[in-house]
């Protein structure tokens, strides 16, 4: 009897457990379903994020392409729009909306005029909003699927309304640096903004004197025996800058140089005091022989890549552009260290920047406009009478371009005769020479509005 009672009690207890397996199965199923839905959602979000990330990267690439396009224009590798006629590219024309943009560009004139280089870049797509013109990178550009950019050029040293800026009011104003802003556009409305600062000239150079002669002691200096030749630090440029010494030398050579100057007629050397090269006024590339070697290597590579590296003057003369003209100054690098001298003959011999690693000889009637760098054998000779004019600035530095020493040797400037020839500082031609040397990118950053 008691066994039957126990059995019945057990059956009653198990009836209370009916459906537990179903509930457990449902709970597990719900958990699995939730996990599956979370996985699907995560995968969907990851796919969306991946697509958005790709669009952002494409927009960044578009902004980079804008900066590269501007550099290509500033380096003179892009022909201007036919409507601009003979306007060439330089920092002034790039910063001036009237010369940087086409005449039909709404940003070319007016109170809000802004340079965006529409005279050189193909702004062929107009977005629906306002004057939002873009330069397409992808063919058949559309904002939802393609890549494009637009740029602005800003002169940080000449801000304000265009009518009151120096670029408009001063015909002699020349920017020394520019800010390039590039907006890159990718698919799905992605936008990236990059900003780049560029500076004119591939290197810094503020001439300490009309003729700079680092190194020594033991300078070989002879200013000739003509009573009519002139050596001047008075600026021939327009507008003229503050006068600089006619000759600047290392401190060990100041006394010798001043003695030579004092031996000339009163009006032959102006100002009539030798300049002293110090740490503060000596260009960076002239502060040691190694710095000069590094500088030469950079300029040599620059000349090689632009087809302006030559072994002789004859090769340079036969090249396109020759040694440069007043209207088309060029960079000329003649690598003649240890070889025959480069001889500049009578009359106009060139314009721009001339770099010679060997000996340079000029005639008394030689004319040259720009910057002459005699760096290597460090010897410049001027022979014979005449009325030639070397205007701009000259550097003569003696060192072995292939050596390891860190000190300059004694430079040589030897004038035999001289006639009525003249060597004079000209800030405008120094600037023009620097412009043909290329430009420098100072920095690039991403920015946000």
C-alpha positions in Angstrom: 0.0 0.0 0.0 2.7 2.4 0.9 4.6 1.6 -2.4 1.5 2.6 -4.4 1.2 5.8 -2.5 4.9 6.7 -3.2 4.5 5.9 -6.8 1.4 8.1 -7.1 3.2 10.9 -5.3 6.1 10.6 -7.7 3.8 10.8 -10.7 2.1 13.9 -9.3 5.5 15.6 -8.9 6.5 14.8 -12.5 3.3 16.2 -13.8 4.5 19.6 -12.4 7.6 19.4 -14.6 5.7 19.0 -17.8 6.7 21.7 -20.4 10.0 22.5 -18.8 11.9 21.1 -21.8 9.9 23.3 -24.2 10.6 26.4 -22.2 14.3 25.6 -22.1 14.3 25.0 -25.8 12.5 28.3 -26.4 14.9 30.2 -24.1 17.9 28.7 -25.9 16.3 29.5 -29.3 15.6 33.1 -28.3 19.2 33.5 -27.1 20.5 32.0 -30.4 18.2 34.2 -32.4 19.3 37.3 -30.5 23.0 36.4 -31.0 22.3 35.9 -34.7 20.5 39.2 -35.0 23.4 40.9 -33.2 25.8 39.3 -35.6 23.8 40.3 -38.6 23.6 43.9 -37.3 27.3 44.0 -36.5 28.2 42.7 -40.0 25.9 45.2 -41.6 27.4 48.1 -39.5 30.9 46.8 -40.4 30.0 46.8 -44.1 28.6 50.3 -43.8 31.7 51.5 -41.9 33.9 49.9 -44.5 32.1 51.7 -47.3 32.2 55.0 -45.4 35.9 54.5 -44.6 36.6 53.9 -48.3 34.7 57.0 -49.2 36.7 59.0 -46.7 40.0 57.6 -48.1 38.9 58.6 -51.6 38.0 62.1 -50.4 41.5 62.3 -48.8 43.1 61.2 -52.1 41.1 63.9 -53.9 42.4 66.6 -51.5 46.0 65.3 -52.0 45.4 65.3 -55.8 44.4 69.0 -55.5 47.7 69.9 -53.7 49.7 68.0 -56.3 47.9 69.7 -59.1 48.8 73.2 -57.7 52.4 72.2 -57.2 52.4 71.1 -60.9 51.1 74.4 -61.9 53.5 76.4 -59.8 56.4 74.5 -61.2 55.4 75.6 -64.7 54.3 72.2 -66.0 50.8 73.2 -67.0 49.8 75.5 -69.8 47.4 78.2 -69.0 43.9 78.6 -70.4 44.0 80.3 -73.8 42.0 83.3 -72.4 45.0 84.2 -70.2 47.2 84.9 -73.2 50.9 85.2 -72.3 50.4 85.3 -68.5 53.0 83.0 -66.9 52.8 81.4 -63.5 54.7 82.7 -60.5 53.8 83.4 -56.9 52.4 86.8 -57.7 50.2 85.7 -60.5 49.1 82.6 -58.5 48.0 84.8 -55.6 46.2 87.4 -57.7 42.6 86.4 -58.5 42.7 88.5 -61.7 45.7 86.6 -63.1 45.1 83.2 -61.5 41.5 82.7 -62.7 39.9 82.9 -66.1 38.1 86.2 -66.9 34.7 84.4 -66.8 35.4 82.9 -63.4 33.0 84.6 -60.9 35.8 84.5 -58.3 38.2 86.5 -60.6 36.9 90.0 -59.7 34.7 91.7 -57.1 35.0 92.2 -53.4 35.2 88.5 -52.6 37.6 87.6 -55.4 39.7 84.6 -54.5 42.4 82.8 -56.4 41.6 79.2 -57.2 43.7 78.7 -60.4 40.8 78.3 -62.8 43.2 79.6 -65.4 45.2 76.4 -65.1 42.8 73.8 -63.5 39.8 72.2 -65.2 36.8 73.2 -63.0 34.3 71.4 -65.2 31.7 70.3 -62.7 29.3 72.7 -61.0 27.5 71.4 -57.9 23.9 72.4 -57.3 24.7 74.7 -54.4 26.0 78.2 -55.3 29.3 78.5 -57.2 30.7 75.2 -56.0 32.8 74.3 -59.0 35.0 71.2 -58.8 37.8 69.6 -60.7 36.8 66.0 -61.4 39.3 63.2 -61.1 37.0 60.4 -62.1 35.4 60.4 -65.5 31.7 61.2 -65.7 32.0 62.6 -62.2 28.9 62.6 -59.9 29.0 63.5 -56.2 27.6 60.2 -55.0 30.1 58.0 -56.9 33.1 60.1 -58.0 36.2 61.9 -56.7 36.9 65.6 -57.2 38.7 68.6 -55.6 38.7 72.4 -55.5 41.4 74.7 -54.2 42.0 78.2 -52.8 45.3 80.1 -52.7 46.0 82.4 -49.8 48.9 84.8 -49.2 49.2 84.9 -45.4 51.3 88.1 -45.6 48.7 90.0 -47.6 45.2 89.4 -46.2 42.1 91.5 -46.3 39.7 92.7 -49.0 41.2 92.3 -52.5 40.9 96.0 -53.3 43.2 97.0 -50.4 45.7 94.2 -50.6 49.3 94.7 -51.7 48.8 92.3 -54.6 46.3 94.9 -56.0 47.8 98.2 -54.9 51.6 97.6 -55.3 52.9 96.4 -58.7 56.2 95.5 -57.1 54.8 93.3 -54.4 55.9 89.6 -54.6 54.6 87.0 -52.2 57.2 84.8 -50.6 54.9 82.1 -49.4 51.5 80.8 -50.2 48.9 78.7 -48.3 47.1 76.2 -50.6 43.8 74.8 -49.3 42.4 71.8 -51.0 38.9 70.2 -50.5 38.7 66.6 -51.7 35.3 65.1 -52.4 34.6 61.3 -52.3 31.5 59.2 -52.8 28.5 59.5 -50.4 29.3 63.1 -49.5 32.7 62.4 -48.0 34.9 65.5 -47.7 38.5 65.9 -46.6 40.4 69.2 -46.3 44.2 69.6 -46.5 46.3 72.7 -46.2 49.8 73.2 -47.5 52.4 76.0 -47.1 54.8 76.5 -50.0 57.7 79.0 -50.2 59.3 80.3 -53.3 62.9 79.2 -54.0 64.3 75.7 -53.3 66.5 77.2 -50.6 66.8 80.2 -48.3 69.2 82.9 -49.5 69.5 86.5 -48.3 72.7 87.8 -49.8 75.1 89.2 -47.1 76.8 91.2 -49.8 76.9 91.8 -53.5 79.9 89.4 -53.5 80.0 86.8 -50.7 83.4 85.0 -50.1 83.2 82.5 -47.2 86.3 80.7 -46.0 89.9 81.4 -45.4 92.2 82.7 -44.1 94.3 83.6 -47.1 91.8 85.1 -49.5 93.0 85.8 -53.0 91.4 89.2 -53.7 92.3 91.7 -56.5 89.8 94.3 -57.7 91.8 95.3 -60.7 93.8 98.4 -61.7 91.1 100.3 -63.5 90.0 103.5 -61.9 86.5 103.2 -63.5 85.3 99.7 -62.5 82.7 99.6 -59.8 81.7 97.2 -57.0 78.4 98.1 -55.4 76.1 96.9 -52.7 73.5 99.6 -53.7 70.4 98.0 -55.0 69.6 98.3 -58.7 66.3 96.6 -58.2 62.9 98.4 -58.1 61.9 99.4 -55.5 65.5 99.5 -54.1 66.2 97.7 -50.9 68.6 98.7 -48.2 72.2 98.8 -49.4 74.4 95.8 -48.4 78.2 95.6 -48.3 79.8 95.2 -51.7 82.0 92.3 -50.4 81.5 90.1 -47.3 84.2 87.7 -46.0 85.0 85.6 -43.0 86.4 87.5 -40.0 89.9 86.3 -40.7 89.9 88.0 -44.1 88.2 91.3 -43.2 91.5 93.2 -42.7 92.9 92.1 -46.0 89.6 92.9 -47.8 89.4 96.3 -46.3 93.0 97.1 -47.3 92.1 96.2 -50.9 88.9 98.4 -50.8 90.9 101.3 -49.3 93.3 101.0 -52.2 90.5 101.7 -54.7 89.2 105.1 -55.8 86.6 106.7 -53.5 83.7 106.1 -55.8 84.7 102.6 -57.0 83.4 100.6 -54.0 80.1 101.5 -52.4 79.5 101.2 -49.5 83.3 101.3 -48.9 83.4 99.0 -45.9 83.9 95.2 -46.0 81.1 93.1 -44.6 81.8 90.4 -42.0 80.2 87.0 -42.3 78.7 85.9 -39.0 76.5 83.0 -37.9 73.4 85.2 -38.2 74.0 86.6 -41.7 75.7 83.6 -43.4 73.2 81.6 -45.5 72.7 78.1 -44.1 74.4 76.4 -47.1 77.5 78.4 -46.6 78.0 77.7 -42.9 80.3 74.7 -43.5 81.9 72.8 -46.4 79.6 69.8 -45.6 76.5 72.1 -45.8 77.8 73.4 -49.2 78.3 69.8 -50.4 74.8 68.9 -49.4 73.5 72.0 -51.1 75.4 71.2 -54.3 74.1 67.6 -54.3 70.5 68.9 -54.0 70.9 71.5 -56.8 72.7 69.0 -59.0 69.8 66.5 -58.7 67.3 69.3 -59.3 69.2 70.3 -62.4 69.5 66.7 -63.6 65.8 66.0 -63.3 64.9 69.3 -65.2 67.5 68.7 -67.9 69.7 71.6 -66.8 72.8 69.8 -65.7 75.8 70.2 -68.1 79.5 69.3 -68.2 80.5 72.4 -70.3 79.2 75.8 -71.2 78.9 74.7 -74.8 76.4 72.0 -73.8 74.4 74.6 -71.8 74.4 77.1 -74.7 73.1 74.4 -77.1 70.3 73.4 -74.8 66.7 74.7 -74.9 66.8 78.0 -73.1 70.6 78.3 -73.3 71.9 80.2 -70.2 68.7 82.2 -70.0 67.4 85.5 -71.2 66.0 88.6 -69.5 62.4 87.4 -70.3 63.1 83.7 -69.7 65.7 83.2 -66.8 66.7 79.6 -66.2 68.7 77.4 -63.8 72.0 76.3 -65.3 74.3 73.9 -63.4 77.8 73.4 -65.1 79.6 70.6 -63.3 83.2 71.3 -64.3 85.1 70.7 -61.1 88.7 69.8 -62.0 88.0 70.5 -65.7 88.3 73.4 -68.1 87.1 76.8 -66.8 83.7 78.0 -67.8 84.3 81.2 -69.9 81.6 83.8 -70.2 82.3 85.9 -73.2 81.3 89.4 -74.2 77.8 90.9 -74.1 74.8 89.3 -72.5 75.7 85.8 -71.4 72.7 84.7 -69.4 69.9 85.3 -66.8 68.7 83.3 -63.8 70.9 81.1 -61.6 74.3 79.9 -62.8 76.1 77.3 -60.7 79.7 76.4 -61.6 81.8 73.9 -59.7 85.0 74.7 -61.4 86.7 77.9 -62.3 84.6 80.7 -63.8 86.1 83.3 -66.1 84.3 86.4 -67.4 85.1 89.0 -69.9 85.2 92.7 -69.1 82.2 93.1 -71.3 80.2 90.1 -69.8 76.7 90.8 -68.8 74.7 88.5 -66.5 71.5 88.9 -64.5 70.8 86.9 -61.4 72.7 84.7 -59.0 76.2 83.3 -59.8 77.4 80.5 -57.5 81.0 79.5 -58.0 81.1 76.6 -55.5 83.9 74.0 -55.7 87.2 75.3 -57.0 86.0 78.6 -55.7 87.7 80.9 -58.2 86.2 83.8 -60.3 88.3 85.7 -62.7 87.3 88.8 -64.7 89.8 89.7 -67.5 90.0 92.7 -69.7 88.4 96.1 -70.0 84.8 96.8 -71.0 81.5 98.0 -69.6 80.0 94.6 -68.6 77.5 94.4 -65.8 77.1 91.5 -63.4 73.9 92.3 -61.5 72.3 90.3 -58.8 74.6 88.6 -56.3 77.7 86.4 -56.5 79.0 83.6 -54.1 82.5 82.2 -54.4 83.3 79.2 -52.1 86.2 76.9 -52.2 85.8 73.2 -51.1 86.0 69.7 -52.5 82.5 68.6 -53.5 83.6 65.0 -53.1 85.7 65.5 -49.9 85.0 65.2 -46.3 86.6 68.3 -44.8 84.3 70.7 -43.0 86.2 73.9 -43.5 86.2 76.1 -46.6 89.5 76.9 -48.4 90.5 80.5 -49.3 88.3 81.8 -52.1 89.6 83.8 -55.1 88.2 86.8 -56.8 90.7 88.2 -59.3 90.0 91.2 -61.6 92.6 92.0 -64.3 91.9 95.4 -65.7 88.2 96.0 -65.4 87.5 99.0 -67.6 84.2 100.4 -66.7 82.7 97.1 -65.7 80.4 96.8 -62.7 79.4 94.2 -60.2 76.3 95.3 -58.4 73.6 94.0 -56.0 70.1 93.7 -57.6 67.4 92.4 -55.3 64.9 91.9 -58.1 67.3 89.7 -60.1 68.2 87.7 -56.9 64.5 87.1 -56.5 64.1 86.0 -60.1 67.0 83.7 -59.8 65.5 82.1 -56.7 62.2 81.6 -58.5 63.8 79.4 -61.2 65.3 77.2 -58.5 61.9 75.8 -57.7 59.8 75.9 -54.6 59.7 74.3 -51.2 56.8 72.6 -49.4 57.0 73.8 -45.8 54.3 71.6 -44.3 50.9 69.9 -44.9 48.1 69.3 -42.4 44.5 68.2 -42.4 42.1 70.9 -41.1 38.4 71.3 -40.3 36.1 74.2 -40.8 
